[in-house]
Amino acid sequence: MTFDELIAKVRGIVEGFDVTGRDFLAVQVNISGNDGGVFYVEVKDGKINVEPYEYNDRDCAITMNMKDFNKFIDGKLDPVVAFTMRKLKVEGEVGKALEFSKLLKRK
């Protein structure tokens, strides 16, 4: 999977989510490795944005490799297990990273 395909996949996952009334959330996702890159997911004003840029005023940043992040968003890798196994690194508010993982599980 390419980085652009990953962004499209995340956009597809969050498309149509009702985030009305949810608090602001800004998470930068750093995908490590040769096939990596940076993007962010932002919940603001009742909308979710997924953009291929750094987010300087973020709540947290998470770092994973492409393979593990795909498992994470497919629900095959629990975020707590990933964090414990050092497959997921969090910089900033860990609680916001958990909120982000719960957001992705909503369907």
Contact map, one row per residue, 1 for C-alpha under 8 A:
11101100000000000000000000000000000000000000000000000000000000000000000000000000000000000000000000000000000
11111100000000000000000000000000001000000000000000000000000000000000000000000000000000000000000000000000000
11111110000000000000000000000000001110000000000000000000000000000000000000000000000000000000000000000000000
01111111000000000000000000000000000000000000000000000000000000000000000000000000000000000000000000000000000
11111111100000000000000000000000000000000000000000000000000000000000000000000000000000000000000000000000000
11111111110000000000000000000000000000000000000000000000000000000000010000000000000000000000000000000000000
00111111111000000000000000000000000000100000000001110000000000000000000000000000000000000000000000000000000
00011111111100000000000000000000000000000000000000000000000000000000000000000000000000000000000000000000000
00001111111110000000000000000000000000000000000000000000000000000000000000000000000000000000000000000000000
00000111111111000000000000000000000000000000000001000000000000000000000010000000000000000000000000000000000
00000011111111100000000000000000000000000000000011000000000000000000000000000000000000000000000000000000000
00000001111111100000000000000000000000000000000000000000000000000000000000000000000000000000000000000000000
00000000111111100000000000000000000000000000000000000000000000000000000000000000000000000000000000000001000
00000000011111111000000000000000000000000000000100000000000000000000000000000000000000000000000000000001000
00000000001111111000000000000000000000000000000100000000000000000000000000000000000000000000000000000000000
00000000000001111100000000000000000000000000000000000000000000000000000000000000000000000000000000000000000
00000000000001111110000000000000000000000000000100000000000000000000000000000000000000000000000000000000011
00000000000000011111000000000000000000000000011000000000000000000000000000000000000000000000000000000000000
00000000000000001111110000000000000000000010011100000000000000000000000000000000000000000000000000000000000
00000000000000000111110000000000000000000000111000000000000000000000000000000000000000000000000000000000000
00000000000000000011111000000000000000000000010000000000000000000000000000000000000000000000000000000000000
00000000000000000011111100000000000000000010010000000000000000000000000000000000000000000000000000000000000
00000000000000000000111110000000000000000011000000000000000000000000000000000000000000000000000000000000000
00000000000000000000011111000000000000000111100000000000000000000000000000000000000000000000000000000000000
00000000000000000000001111100000000000001111000000000000011000000000000000000000000000000000000100010000000
00000000000000000000000111110000000000011110000000000010111100000000000000000000000000000000000000000000000
00000000000000000000000011111000000000011100000000000010011111000000000000000000000000000000000110010000000
00000000000000000000000001111100000001111000000000000110010111000000000000000000000000000000000000000000000
00000000000000000000000000111110000001111000000000000000000011110000000000000000000000000000000000000000000
00000000000000000000000000011111000111100000000000000000000011110000000000000000000000000000000000000000000
00000000000000000000000000001111101111000000000000000000000000111100100000000000000000000000000000000000000
00000000000000000000000000000111111110000000000000000000000000111100000000000000000000000000000000000000000
00000000000000000000000000000011111100000000000000000000000000001100000000000000000000000000000000000000000
00000000000000000000000000000001111100000000000000000000000000000000000000000000000000000000000000000000000
01100000000000000000000000000011111110000000000000000000000000000100000000000000000000000000000000000000000
00100000000000000000000000000111111111000000000000000000000000001100000000000000000000000000000000000000000
00100000000000000000000000000111001111100000000000000000000000000000000000000000000000000000000000000000000
00000000000000000000000000011110000111110000000000011100000000000000000000000000000000000000000000000000000
00000010000000000000000000011100000011111000000001111110000000000000000000000000000000000000000000000000000
00000000000000000000000001111000000001111100000011111110000000000000000000000000000000000000000000000000000
00000000000000000000000011111000000000111110000111100000000000000000000000000000000000000000000000000000000
00000000000000000000000111100000000000011111000111000000000000000000000000000000000000000000000000000000000
00000000000000000010011111000000000000001111111110000000000000000000000000000000000000000000000000000000000
00000000000000000000001110000000000000000111111100000000000000000000000000000000000000000000000000000000000
00000000000000000001000100000000000000000011111000000000000000000000000000000000000000000000000000000000000
00000000000000000111110000000000000000000011111100000000000000000000000000000000000000000000000000000000000
00000000000000000111000000000000000000000011111110000000000000000000000000000000000000000000000000000000000
00000000000001101010000000000000000000001111011111000000000000000000000000000000000000000000000000000000000
00000000001000000000000000000000000000011110001111100000000000000000000000000000000000000000000000000000000
00000010011000000000000000000000000000111100000111110000000000000000000000000000000000000000000000000000000
00000010000000000000000000000000000000111000000011111000000000000000000000000000000000000000000000000000000
00000010000000000000000000000000000001110000000001111100000000000000000000000000000000000000000000000000000
00000000000000000000000000000000000001110000000000111110000000000000000000000000000000000000000000000000000
00000000000000000000000000010000000001110000000000011111000000000000000000000000000000000000000000000000000
00000000000000000000000001110000000000110000000000001111110000000000000000000000000000000000000000000000000
00000000000000000000000000000000000000000000000000000111110000000000000000000000000000000000000000000000000
00000000000000000000000001000000000000000000000000000011111000000000000000000000000000000000000000000000000
00000000000000000000000011110000000000000000000000000011111110000000000000000000000000000000000000000000000
00000000000000000000000011100000000000000000000000000000111110000000000000000000000000000001100100000000000
00000000000000000000000001110000000000000000000000000000011111000000000000000000000000000111110110000000000
00000000000000000000000000111100000000000000000000000000011111100000000000000000000000000111000010000000000
00000000000000000000000000111100000000000000000000000000000111110000000000000000000000011110000010000000000
00000000000000000000000000001111000000000000000000000000000011111000000000000000000000011100000000000000000
00000000000000000000000000001111000000000000000000000000000001111101100000000000000000111000000000000000000
00000000000000000000000000000011100100000000000000000000000000111111100000000000000000100000000000000000000
00000000000000000000000000000011101100000000000000000000000000011111110000000000000000000000000000000000000
00000000000000000000000000000000000000000000000000000000000000001111111000000000000000000000000000000000000
00000000000000000000000000000000000000000000000000000000000000011111111100001000000000100000000000000000000
00000000000000000000000000000010000000000000000000000000000000011111111110000000000000000000000000000000000
00000100000000000000000000000000000000000000000000000000000000000111111111000000000000000000000000000000000
00000000000000000000000000000000000000000000000000000000000000000011111111111000000000000000000000000000000
00000000000000000000000000000000000000000000000000000000000000000001111111111110000000000000000000000000000
00000000010000000000000000000000000000000000000000000000000000000000111111111000000000000000000000000001100
00000000000000000000000000000000000000000000000000000000000000000000011111111000000000000000000000000000000
00000000000000000000000000000000000000000000000000000000000000000000001111111100000000000000000000000000100
00000000000000000000000000000000000000000000000000000000000000000000001111111100000000000000000000000000000
00000000000000000000000000000000000000000000000000000000000000000001001111111110110000000000000000000000000
00000000000000000000000000000000000000000000000000000000000000000000000100111111110000000000000000000000000
00000000000000000000000000000000000000000000000000000000000000000000000100001111111000010000000001001000000
00000000000000000000000000000000000000000000000000000000000000000000000000000111111100000000000000000000000
00000000000000000000000000000000000000000000000000000000000000000000000000001111111110000000000000000000000
00000000000000000000000000000000000000000000000000000000000000000000000000001111111111110000000000000000000
00000000000000000000000000000000000000000000000000000000000000000000000000000011111111111100000000000000000
00000000000000000000000000000000000000000000000000000000000000000000000000000001111111110000000000000000000
00000000000000000000000000000000000000000000000000000000000000000000000000000000111111110000000000000000000
00000000000000000000000000000000000000000000000000000000000000000000000000000000011111111000000000000000000
00000000000000000000000000000000000000000000000000000000000000011001000000000000011111111000000000000000000
00000000000000000000000000000000000000000000000000000000000001110000000000000010011111111100000000000000000
00000000000000000000000000000000000000000000000000000000000001110000000000000000001001111110000000000000000
00000000000000000000000000000000000000000000000000000000000111100000000000000000001000011111110010000000000
00000000000000000000000000000000000000000000000000000000000111000000000000000000000000001111110000000000000
00000000000000000000000000000000000000000000000000000000001110000000000000000000000000000111110000000000000
00000000000000000000000000000000000000000000000000000000001100000000000000000000000000000111111110000000000
00000000000000000000000000000000000000000000000000000000000100000000000000000000000000000111111111000000000
00000000000000000000000000000000000000000000000000000000000000000000000000000000000000000000111111100000000
00000000000000000000000010100000000000000000000000000000001100000000000000000000000000000000111111110000000
00000000000000000000000000100000000000000000000000000000000111000000000000000000000000000100111111111000000
00000000000000000000000000000000000000000000000000000000000000000000000000000010000000000000011111111100000
00000000000000000000000000000000000000000000000000000000000000000000000000000000000000000000001111111110000
00000000000000000000000010100000000000000000000000000000000000000000000000000000000000000000000111111111000
00000000000000000000000000000000000000000000000000000000000000000000000000000010000000000000000011111111100
00000000000000000000000000000000000000000000000000000000000000000000000000000000000000000000000001111111110
00000000000000000000000000000000000000000000000000000000000000000000000000000000000000000000000000111111110
00000000000011000000000000000000000000000000000000000000000000000000000010000000000000000000000000011111110
00000000000000000000000000000000000000000000000000000000000000000000000010100000000000000000000000001111111
00000000000000001000000000000000000000000000000000000000000000000000000000000000000000000000000000000111111
00000000000000001000000000000000000000000000000000000000000000000000000000000000000000000000000000000000111
